[in-house]
Amino acid sequence: MHRIEETLERGICIGCGACSAVTDGAVRVSLGPTRMYVADLSAAAETEVRRASRVCPFSDESPNEDALGAPHPDGGMRADGKLGRHSRTFAGRVRDDAYLLGSSSGGLTSWLVNTLIERDVVDAAITVGYASGAEAGELFEYSVLERDEVTGNRKSQYYAATMADVLQDLPSSGRRFAIVGVPCFIRAARALCRERPEFARSLALFVALVCGHYKTQAFGESLAWQLGVPPDDLAQVDFRSKRLDRGANDYDFGARARHDGTWQQAPVRTLIGGNWGHSAFQPEACNFCDDVVGETADVSFGDAWLPQFVGDPRGTNVVVSRNRMIDALFDEGAARGEIEVLEATAEDVVASQAGGFRHRREGLAIRLRDDEEAGLSVPRKRVTAADAASATPKRVALIRQRRRMARLSHAAYARAVAARDLRLYLRAERAEIARYRRIDLTVRQRAVDVTKSVVKRLLTLLPGAFSLRSAR
Ligand SMILES: Cc1cc2nc3c(=O)[nH]c(=O)nc-3n(C[C@H](O)[C@H](O)[C@H](O)COP(=O)(O)OP(=O)(O)OC[C@H]3O[C@@H](n4cnc5c(N)ncnc54)[C@H](O)[C@@H]3O)c2cc1C
C-alpha cells in the first residue's frame, strides 16, 4: 500500500499541509529545496502519521475523489467520469470590463467568493493572495481574506503555497470559510473535515480551480529572471496580464524589481518555461493526479479554452457547479446584470481541458506502468497501468519527455541560482524543448497519417465511393 511515508520517500508530496493541520502541527511542513512545501514526519508519533496519511491526497489511506464526492450532494446531480457529480455547467464572466482586467479569466471565482461573504453564507475566504511578509522572499501565501480583501487578491498564482498555517487555528475561530484551492488541496481539505469534524464546522464551502499542473515558486522566479529581475531582487509578479489586442490565452507575464520598482513584462509564450506543455517546475505529485477540475469541490472554475471563447481577450470561465445554493447565486447574479452566463455543456468543459485530461488519464497510465515496471511504489488511481496498453510508442515518448523536462527544470534552475547564472537553466531547457519538439512533430505526423488512412478506408467502403473518386 502506498501511504504518506511512500509519498514522501518518492517526492510526491504537494505540500498542502492538511497532514500538519490534522496532527496539530506534529507533522511539520516547510519550504523544500525545489521551492515548494514538503511534509516532515520525523517528529510525529505513529498514530499521528496514520492520521496524516488519511488526509494526504497522494496516499491510499485517504478517501479518493469518488469516495468524497460533492460536499453538498443533491439527488438530481449528473454523474460524469471527468467532471464528477454536478448540477450545472456553463461558461461566463463578470460583466464589468474593468473588473475583468484584474482577474485571470472571467472573474467568476472572486465574484462568487465576494458574493458568498456579502450574502453571509460564509464570514471570510481562505485563499492564496499576496504574502504579508514579502521581505521573507515569498510572494504569495494562503491566508484568511476578509470581505474588503478579496478583490485586491485576484488572479491565478502559479506558485507553491501551503494551507498548514492557515488551517491550524480554524477549529477555535468559530467562523465559517469558503476555501479556494487546486483539486488536490481541496481533496485534502475535504478529507481533513472527515478525519476531524471540528474542521467541517469552519470549512463551509469548497471552491476549486481547474488545474493542468501545479508550479513550484521557482516558476515565477525563472520567468522574472528572464525579464532581467533576478530572484533576490523580485518584489512582485503578475502571472496573467491581459492584452486586449490578443487572444485570452496570449497573456503577458510581468515582474517588478525591488531595488527601483521598475516593471518589466513580455508575452509569456516568449519566455522559456512559459509553455505549459513543457512542464517546467511541475512537482512530481502532479504526475500522480487524476482530478483535473476539482471533483470534490462545491464549484470549480477554469478557463474556457474553447474556440468560441478564446478569441475574447477579456477572458471567459468554464464553471462546474455541484451545489444548488451556488446555482441560485449565479442565477441571481445574472438577473442583476452582474455576470454573463453562456452555454457550455459538460462535453464543452471537458474539451476546454483536453490537454489536462490527456496528461491525467492516458499520461498517468503510462507513468504508472513505467513506475510499476521499475518496482516503485505508486498511489492507487482511478486509471491503471493497464490503461496504457493502447498508447502508441510515440505518445509514450512524449509523456516521458514531459516528465523528464519537469525533473530537469528543478535541477537546472537550482544550478543557475547557485552559480547566479540564468544561462545554466536556459541552456538545459532549450535542449530539452528541442527534443520535445522533435517527438511532438512525429506524434502529430502520426495523427495525420492515421486520419488519412481512416479517410481512405472509409472511401473504399462507401457505396459508389470508387465512381465518386474516379469522377474527380
Ligand atoms: C496552479 C494552477 C494551475 C491551473 N491550471 C489550469 C488549467 O490547466 N486549465 C484551466 O482552465 N484553469 C487552470 N487554472 C485556473 C485558472 O488559472 C484561473 O485561476 C481560473 O480560471 C479562475 O479565474 P477567475 O478569473 O475566475 O479568477 P479571479 O477572479 O482572478 O480570482 C482568482 C481566485 O483564485 C485564488 N487563487 C489564485 N491562485 C490560487 C492558488 N494557487 N491556490 C488557491 N487559490 C488561488 C485567488 O485568491 C482568487 O480568489 C489553474 C490555476 C492554478 C492556480
Ligand as a Chemical Component Dictionary entry (heavy atoms), coordinates in Angstrom:
data_LIG
# 
_chem_comp.id                   LIG 
_chem_comp.type                 NON-POLYMER 
_chem_comp.pdbx_formal_charge   0 
_chem_comp.three_letter_code    LIG 
# 
loop_
_chem_comp_atom.comp_id 
_chem_comp_atom.atom_id 
_chem_comp_atom.alt_atom_id 
_chem_comp_atom.type_symbol 
_chem_comp_atom.charge 
_chem_comp_atom.model_Cartn_x 
_chem_comp_atom.model_Cartn_y 
_chem_comp_atom.model_Cartn_z 
_chem_comp_atom.pdbx_ordinal 
LIG C1  C1  C 0 -1.580  26.049 -10.420 1  
LIG C2  C2  C 0 -2.792  26.380 -11.265 2  
LIG C3  C3  C 0 -2.995  25.694 -12.462 3  
LIG C4  C4  C 0 -4.130  25.960 -13.232 4  
LIG N1  N1  N 0 -4.327  25.246 -14.390 5  
LIG C5  C5  C 0 -5.435  25.480 -15.137 6  
LIG C6  C6  C 0 -5.685  24.733 -16.332 7  
LIG O1  O1  O 0 -4.909  23.860 -16.713 8  
LIG N2  N2  N 0 -6.832  24.995 -17.025 9  
LIG C7  C7  C 0 -7.713  25.961 -16.624 10 
LIG O2  O2  O 0 -8.721  26.160 -17.297 11 
LIG N3  N3  N 0 -7.509  26.673 -15.494 12 
LIG C8  C8  C 0 -6.397  26.460 -14.754 13 
LIG N4  N4  N 0 -6.191  27.178 -13.594 14 
LIG C9  C9  C 0 -7.249  28.119 -13.152 15 
LIG C10 C10 C 0 -7.187  29.450 -13.884 16 
LIG O3  O3  O 0 -5.840  29.878 -13.987 17 
LIG C11 C11 C 0 -7.984  30.546 -13.137 18 
LIG O4  O4  O 0 -7.480  30.646 -11.844 19 
LIG C12 C12 C 0 -9.435  30.255 -13.049 20 
LIG O5  O5  O 0 -9.961  30.172 -14.335 21 
LIG C13 C13 C 0 -10.169 31.327 -12.241 22 
LIG O6  O6  O 0 -10.135 32.543 -12.931 23 
LIG P1  P1  P 0 -11.040 33.758 -12.450 24 
LIG O7  O7  O 0 -10.856 34.875 -13.399 25 
LIG O8  O8  O 0 -12.399 33.271 -12.200 26 
LIG O9  O9  O 0 -10.374 34.105 -11.037 27 
LIG P2  P2  P 0 -10.105 35.512 -10.328 28 
LIG O10 O10 O 0 -11.313 36.353 -10.311 29 
LIG O11 O11 O 0 -8.849  36.085 -10.886 30 
LIG O12 O12 O 0 -9.837  35.007 -8.837  31 
LIG C14 C14 C 0 -8.875  34.017 -8.571  32 
LIG C15 C15 C 0 -9.126  33.465 -7.195  33 
LIG O13 O13 O 0 -8.321  32.311 -7.005  34 
LIG C16 C16 C 0 -7.479  32.459 -5.876  35 
LIG N5  N5  N 0 -6.201  31.824 -6.177  36 
LIG C17 C17 C 0 -5.301  32.185 -7.102  37 
LIG N6  N6  N 0 -4.280  31.325 -7.133  38 
LIG C18 C18 C 0 -4.543  30.379 -6.200  39 
LIG C19 C19 C 0 -3.871  29.227 -5.772  40 
LIG N7  N7  N 0 -2.687  28.865 -6.275  41 
LIG N8  N8  N 0 -4.436  28.481 -4.810  42 
LIG C20 C20 C 0 -5.603  28.841 -4.258  43 
LIG N9  N9  N 0 -6.303  29.927 -4.622  44 
LIG C21 C21 C 0 -5.769  30.695 -5.587  45 
LIG C22 C22 C 0 -7.370  33.946 -5.660  46 
LIG O14 O14 O 0 -7.129  34.236 -4.312  47 
LIG C23 C23 C 0 -8.754  34.432 -6.102  48 
LIG O15 O15 O 0 -9.684  34.288 -5.061  49 
LIG C24 C24 C 0 -5.054  26.950 -12.808 50 
LIG C25 C25 C 0 -4.833  27.649 -11.609 51 
LIG C26 C26 C 0 -3.719  27.373 -10.845 52 
LIG C27 C27 C 0 -3.509  28.145 -9.540  53 
# 
loop_
_chem_comp_bond.comp_id 
_chem_comp_bond.atom_id_1 
_chem_comp_bond.atom_id_2 
_chem_comp_bond.value_order 
_chem_comp_bond.pdbx_ordinal 
LIG C1  C2  SING 1  
LIG C2  C3  SING 2  
LIG C2  C26 DOUB 3  
LIG C3  C4  DOUB 4  
LIG C4  N1  SING 5  
LIG C4  C24 SING 6  
LIG N1  C5  DOUB 7  
LIG C5  C6  SING 8  
LIG C5  C8  SING 9  
LIG C6  O1  DOUB 10 
LIG C6  N2  SING 11 
LIG N2  C7  SING 12 
LIG C7  O2  DOUB 13 
LIG C7  N3  SING 14 
LIG N3  C8  DOUB 15 
LIG C8  N4  SING 16 
LIG N4  C9  SING 17 
LIG N4  C24 SING 18 
LIG C9  C10 SING 19 
LIG C10 O3  SING 20 
LIG C10 C11 SING 21 
LIG C11 O4  SING 22 
LIG C11 C12 SING 23 
LIG C12 O5  SING 24 
LIG C12 C13 SING 25 
LIG C13 O6  SING 26 
LIG O6  P1  SING 27 
LIG P1  O7  DOUB 28 
LIG P1  O8  SING 29 
LIG P1  O9  SING 30 
LIG O9  P2  SING 31 
LIG P2  O10 DOUB 32 
LIG P2  O11 SING 33 
LIG P2  O12 SING 34 
LIG O12 C14 SING 35 
LIG C14 C15 SING 36 
LIG C15 O13 SING 37 
LIG C15 C23 SING 38 
LIG O13 C16 SING 39 
LIG C16 N5  SING 40 
LIG C16 C22 SING 41 
LIG N5  C17 SING 42 
LIG N5  C21 SING 43 
LIG C17 N6  DOUB 44 
LIG N6  C18 SING 45 
LIG C18 C19 SING 46 
LIG C18 C21 DOUB 47 
LIG C19 N7  SING 48 
LIG C19 N8  DOUB 49 
LIG N8  C20 SING 50 
LIG C20 N9  DOUB 51 
LIG N9  C21 SING 52 
LIG C22 O14 SING 53 
LIG C22 C23 SING 54 
LIG C23 O15 SING 55 
LIG C24 C25 DOUB 56 
LIG C25 C26 SING 57 
LIG C26 C27 SING 58 
# 
